[in-house]
Amino acid sequence: MCPNMDDDDNLEDFDFVRQLHRTVFEGFYQGWYNTRATMLPQKCFGDWMDDSSDSIVQVFESLDDGDIWGISHQMLRDSVNDGMDMFFVNIDECQMYRFAYNNYQWCMENPGVCF
């Protein structure tokens, strides 16, 4: 534990990883586009993911306890849907397509430098 940190200041594992991903993406974009401005919307790896993670954690905890028959069809469906939502919503919100398209467009305009 870090000094001067109360137990209330500790992040849950999922929250830490979520914020780490956001920080890495933000830093990557800022470095790539040479700007200090915040480029990502709040929804990119945002708080909305915390609620979605509950169904996934519930399924993994049941599997970890060896209770495979305790996982209902609905629990499994909810966890897979939430996982896919987390993946695809973040692709949209973190603007990964914009980054890929900008690089493609720049390379097509500057083929000698790009290749």
C-alpha positions, 0 to 999 in steps of 0.5 A: 500500500502506498503511504498516505493512502486510506483504504477508501483511496484504493481502486478496485482492480477493474476500475484501476485497469479501466483508468489505466487503459484510458490514460494509455490511450489518451497519452498515445493520442496526445503524443501521436497528434503532438498536443496536450489537449484532452482528445478522448470523450468521457465515455471512452473507458468511462464509468459506464463500464463499472456497471457492465463489469458486474455480470462478467465478474459474477460469472467468473466468480462462479467459475472460480468457485467451481460452480459451473451449474450455478451459471444460468443461461441468462447470466452467461448471456448478460455477461457476454453481451456486456463484454461485447458492449464494452469492446465495441462501445470503446472502439467507437468512443475512443475514436480508434477508427479516426486514428486508423483513417488519419494514418491511412490518409496521411500515408496515401498523401505522403507515400515516400515518407510513410514507406 
